[in-house]
Amino acid sequence: MLRADVLMADSERNQPSGEVAVELASDTLKDQLISAGLWAAGVAWLAPMMGLQMLGHRLVGPERIQWLERLYTRGQVALTGSRWHSVVPICFSRIT
């Protein structure tokens, strides 16, 4: 048995009745260069840091490399252009 929604084109199926799809402008060369640069920065930060963290977890354990995890997290937040500050109550700061 065929259903009517299977026969509809994707553009028709995803549109609520009475609404028109919004078409975005295509990416410019500048947009593509910015995107490629941000991807390169992210991968250049992610690959070595994740490798070091995995190696550290295996060799010395997670409790001894928390400083590296915090550095990695700060770097990731900084790469997004954001600022982040957390305050942890003393009762949660030590895992016993």
Stockholm file with secondary structure:
# STOCKHOLM 1.0

chainA/1-96         MLRADVLMADSERNQPSGEVAVELASDTLKDQLISAGLWAAGVAWLAPMMGLQMLGHRLVGPERIQWLERLYTRGQVALTGSRWHSVVPICFSRIT
#=GR chainA/1-96 SS CCCHHHHSCHHHHTSCTTCCCCCCCCCCHHHHHHHHHHHHHHHHHHHHHHHHHHHHHHHTCGGGCHHHHHHHHHHHHHHTTCCCCCCCCHHHHSCC
#=GC SS_cons        CCCHHHHSCHHHHTSCTTCCCCCCCCCCHHHHHHHHHHHHHHHHHHHHHHHHHHHHHHHTCGGGCHHHHHHHHHHHHHHTTCCCCCCCCHHHHSCC
//
